[in-house]
Amino acid sequence: MPDHTVLKEKSEDGGESRGWHTLTPRKRVPVVAHTAVYASRLLDLVTLLESDLRIGVAFTIAPHPFNSGAREVLQRLGVTLLPWQEAVRTEFDLAPAAGSRGMEQIRGPLVRLPHGAGHMSLKRVSGARRDGVREPSGVTGREYLTWNGVVVPRAVALPHREDLKALRRWCPEALPVAEVVGDPSYDRIAVSLRLRERYRAALGLDLDEPLVLVTATWGGRSAFSRLDALLPRYLPRIMGMYRQSVNRPAYLVRVLRRGPEAECTSGMVSPARSRFTER
C-alpha cells in the first residue's frame, strides 16, 4: 500500500511508531477484518479507497474464533495493522466490515458487507426459525445486523435484489440503510471469461479435457468432512455425464475447501487435485 494509507501503527506491547508520510489523511478508515477470508473480501473495497489521497486506511483484526490466519495474511500484504483495543477507542469516519462480531464497539459509521460470494449459509442454532425456515447467518440475518434490538450498520451492502427480499423477511428495520451494490466476485468472473483458456492451462487441463469442481465449506457437517463417502458417489455420476458427450475418457476433478483450517495455513482456498480416467 502507498505511504498515504498509513494512519498510526502501534505494536502489541503498546509502543507507538509514526509513519513518515507526506500527506496527513483527512479521513480515517479502519478495515475490520475478522478472519483471513473476510480480509481478502474487503481488499476489493480497499483498492477503491487507497487511490484517494485524503483517506488513511488501516486494518484491524476483530475478535473471532477463526482469526488465527488473518494477521499472517495482512502482514504479508504489508498493510498497517491497528490493534483492536486501540481501534475501539478511536473515532473514525468510516468502518467497512465483512463480519459482525464487535461491530457495536466501533466508533464511526459502519458499512456491513457480505464476507463471501453467493452467501447462502443458514444459522446453526436450531431455535432461529420463522415459519419453519432457518434464519440466514450472513448480512441479511437480524442477529448479524443488530445489537440490543438496534440496527448497528449505517449502511448494508447487498450483492443481489434477492437479498433485499431476505432482509425484508428477517430484519426489515435494516431496509432503510440497505442498498444493492453488486458482487465484485461476479464482476471478476465476468471480465475474466476471455481468459478462460489461460486459466485452463494453469490448471493443467488438456485442450478438450473437462473440469469438474466440487465445492465444500468447513465444519463437521460439511461435504469436505464426508469426502471419503461423497466422492465415490460423485465419480460414477461424472462418468455417466461425460461418457456420451466427451471423446476423451480422462477428466480432472478439483475440490475447493474454504474454512478455518485453510486459514491457519494460507488464508486462502486450498485446492486438492485429482485426475481420474474411466476404464
C-alpha positions in Angstrom: 0.0 0.0 0.0 1.2 3.5 -0.7 2.5 5.9 2.1 -0.6 7.9 2.4 -2.6 5.0 3.7 -0.6 4.9 7.0 -2.6 6.2 9.9 -0.7 5.2 13.0 0.9 1.9 13.9 1.1 0.6 17.4 3.0 -2.5 18.5 1.3 -5.2 20.6 3.1 -4.1 23.7 1.7 -0.6 23.4 4.7 1.1 21.8 3.9 3.6 19.1 5.7 4.3 15.8 4.6 7.1 13.5 5.0 6.8 9.7 6.9 9.4 7.8 4.3 10.4 5.2 3.9 13.4 3.0 0.2 13.8 3.3 -1.9 13.7 6.5 -5.2 11.9 5.9 -8.3 13.9 6.3 -10.5 10.8 6.8 -9.6 7.8 8.9 -10.9 4.3 7.8 -10.3 1.1 9.7 -11.0 -2.0 7.7 -12.4 -4.5 10.2 -11.0 -7.9 9.2 -12.3 -10.7 11.4 -10.6 -13.6 9.5 -8.3 -14.1 6.5 -11.3 -14.9 4.3 -13.0 -11.7 5.4 -9.8 -9.7 4.8 -9.4 -11.0 1.3 -13.0 -10.0 0.6 -12.5 -6.5 1.9 -9.4 -5.9 -0.2 -11.8 -5.3 -3.2 -13.1 -2.3 -1.3 -9.6 -1.1 -0.2 -8.4 -0.8 -3.8 -11.1 1.9 -4.3 -10.1 3.8 -1.2 -6.3 3.8 -1.4 -6.2 5.9 -4.5 -7.8 8.8 -2.7 -5.0 10.9 -1.0 -7.4 12.2 1.5 -8.1 8.8 3.1 -5.9 7.0 5.5 -6.6 3.2 5.6 -5.6 0.8 8.3 -6.6 -2.8 9.1 -7.8 -4.1 12.5 -8.5 -7.7 13.4 -11.7 -8.1 15.3 -12.3 -10.9 17.8 -13.3 -14.2 16.0 -12.7 -17.9 16.8 -11.1 -18.4 13.4 -8.9 -15.3 13.1 -5.6 -17.0 13.6 -4.6 -16.7 9.9 -5.7 -13.1 9.5 -2.5 -11.5 10.9 -0.3 -13.6 8.7 -2.2 -12.6 5.5 -2.3 -8.9 6.4 1.4 -8.8 7.3 2.3 -10.5 4.1 0.4 -7.7 2.3 2.3 -5.1 4.2 -0.7 -3.1 5.4 -0.9 -1.1 8.6 -2.3 -3.1 11.5 -4.1 -1.3 14.3 -4.6 -3.3 17.5 -8.3 -4.0 18.2 -8.2 -2.4 21.6 -6.8 0.8 20.1 -9.3 0.7 17.3 -12.4 0.6 19.6 -11.1 3.7 21.4 -10.6 5.7 18.3 -13.1 7.8 16.3 -13.3 7.0 12.6 -15.0 8.4 9.6 -16.0 5.1 8.0 -15.5 1.4 9.0 -16.1 -1.3 6.4 -16.6 -4.8 7.9 -17.5 -8.2 6.5 -18.4 -9.7 9.9 -20.5 -8.7 12.8 -18.6 -9.6 16.0 -17.6 -6.5 17.9 -19.3 -4.1 15.4 -21.2 -2.3 18.2 -17.8 -1.3 19.6 -16.7 0.6 16.5 -16.8 4.4 16.9 -17.8 5.5 13.4 -20.3 4.8 10.6 -20.1 1.0 9.9 -20.6 -0.4 6.5 -21.6 -4.1 6.6 -20.7 -6.2 3.6 -21.1 -9.9 2.9 -18.0 -12.0 3.7 -18.3 -14.2 0.6 -19.8 -14.6 -2.8 -23.2 -16.2 -3.0 -23.5 -16.2 0.8 -26.3 -18.7 1.4 -25.4 -20.2 4.8 -28.1 -20.8 7.4 -27.8 -20.3 11.2 -26.6 -23.4 13.0 -28.8 -22.6 16.1 -31.9 -24.7 15.8 -34.1 -22.1 17.5 -33.5 -19.4 14.9 -36.6 -20.2 12.7 -39.5 -18.4 11.3 -42.4 -20.3 9.8 -40.2 -23.4 9.9 -37.4 -21.7 7.9 -34.0 -21.1 9.5 -32.6 -17.6 9.6 -29.7 -16.8 7.3 -26.3 -16.4 9.0 -25.0 -13.6 6.9 -25.6 -10.0 6.0 -29.5 -10.4 6.0 -29.8 -12.0 9.4 -31.1 -10.0 12.4 -28.5 -11.3 14.8 -25.8 -10.1 12.4 -27.1 -6.5 12.0 -28.5 -5.5 15.4 -27.2 -5.0 18.9 -29.7 -4.8 21.8 -32.5 -4.6 19.2 -31.0 -1.6 17.3 -29.5 -1.8 13.8 -25.8 -1.1 14.1 -24.5 -0.6 10.5 -25.0 2.8 8.9 -25.2 1.0 5.5 -25.7 -2.6 4.5 -24.3 -3.5 1.1 -26.2 -6.3 -0.7 -25.0 -8.2 -3.8 -28.4 -9.0 -5.3 -32.0 -7.9 -5.3 -33.0 -11.3 -3.8 -31.1 -10.3 -0.7 -33.5 -7.4 -0.2 -36.3 -9.9 0.0 -34.4 -11.9 2.6 -33.7 -8.7 4.5 -37.4 -7.7 4.4 -38.3 -11.1 6.0 -35.6 -11.4 8.6 -34.6 -7.8 9.5 -37.0 -5.3 8.0 -35.7 -2.4 10.2 -32.4 -2.5 8.3 -34.1 -1.9 4.9 -33.7 1.9 5.1 -29.9 1.6 5.2 -29.6 -1.3 2.7 -28.5 -0.9 -0.9 -27.9 -3.5 -3.7 -24.4 -2.8 -4.9 -23.4 -6.0 -6.8 -20.7 -8.5 -6.2 -17.0 -8.0 -7.1 -16.5 -11.7 -7.3 -19.2 -12.0 -10.0 -17.7 -9.0 -11.8 -14.3 -10.6 -11.8 -15.6 -13.8 -13.2 -17.5 -11.9 -15.9 -14.5 -9.9 -17.1 -12.2 -13.0 -16.9 -14.3 -15.1 -19.3 -11.9 -14.1 -22.2 -9.0 -15.6 -20.2 -10.7 -19.0 -19.9 -8.1 -20.9 -21.9 -5.3 -19.3 -19.9 -6.9 -20.5 -16.6 -7.4 -24.0 -18.0 -3.8 -24.2 -19.0 -2.7 -23.1 -15.5 -4.8 -25.9 -14.0 -3.0 -28.4 -16.2 -6.0 -29.3 -18.4 -5.6 -30.7 -21.8 -7.3 -29.0 -24.7 -10.7 -30.7 -24.5 -10.5 -32.2 -21.0 -13.5 -31.4 -18.8 -13.0 -29.9 -15.3 -15.4 -30.9 -12.5 -15.4 -28.6 -9.5 -16.6 -29.8 -6.1 -17.0 -27.0 -3.5 -17.2 -27.5 0.3 -17.2 -25.3 3.3 -15.9 -26.1 6.8 -17.2 -27.9 9.9 -18.2 -31.4 11.0 -21.3 -31.4 8.8 -19.6 -30.1 5.7 -19.2 -32.0 2.5 -15.4 -32.0 2.9 -15.7 -33.8 6.2 -17.5 -36.6 4.4 -15.4 -36.5 1.3 -14.4 -40.2 1.5 -18.1 -41.1 1.3 -19.2 -38.5 -1.2 -16.6 -38.8 -3.9 -17.4 -42.4 -4.6 -21.0 -41.2 -5.2 -19.9 -38.3 -7.3 -17.5 -40.1 -9.7 -19.9 -42.6 -11.3 -22.3 -39.7 -12.0 -19.4 -37.7 -13.5 -18.5 -40.6 -15.7 -22.1 -41.0 -16.9 -22.5 -37.3 -17.5 -19.5 -37.2 -19.9 -19.5 -40.7 -21.3 -21.7 -39.7 -24.3 -20.6 -36.1 -24.7 -16.8 -36.3 -24.4 -14.5 -38.3 -26.6 -11.6 -38.3 -24.1 -12.0 -40.6 -21.1 -9.9 -38.5 -18.8 -11.2 -35.6 -16.7 -9.9 -33.5 -13.8 -11.6 -33.2 -10.5 -10.7 -30.4 -8.1 -12.0 -29.9 -4.6 -12.1 -26.3 -3.2 -12.3 -26.1 0.6 -12.9 -22.9 2.5 -12.7 -22.7 6.2 -10.7 -22.1 9.4 -8.3 -25.0 8.7 -7.3 -23.5 5.4 -6.9 -20.0 7.0 -4.4 -21.4 9.6 -2.0 -22.2 6.8 -2.5 -19.9 3.8 -5.7 -18.0 4.5 -6.9 -18.8 1.0 -8.9 -21.6 -0.6 -7.0 -24.9 -0.6 -7.1 -27.0 -3.8 -6.9 -30.8 -3.8 -6.1 -32.1 -7.3 -7.1 -35.5 -8.6 -7.2 -36.9 -12.2 -9.5 -39.8 -12.9 -9.6 -41.9 -16.1 -12.6 -44.0 -17.0 -11.7 -47.6 -17.6 
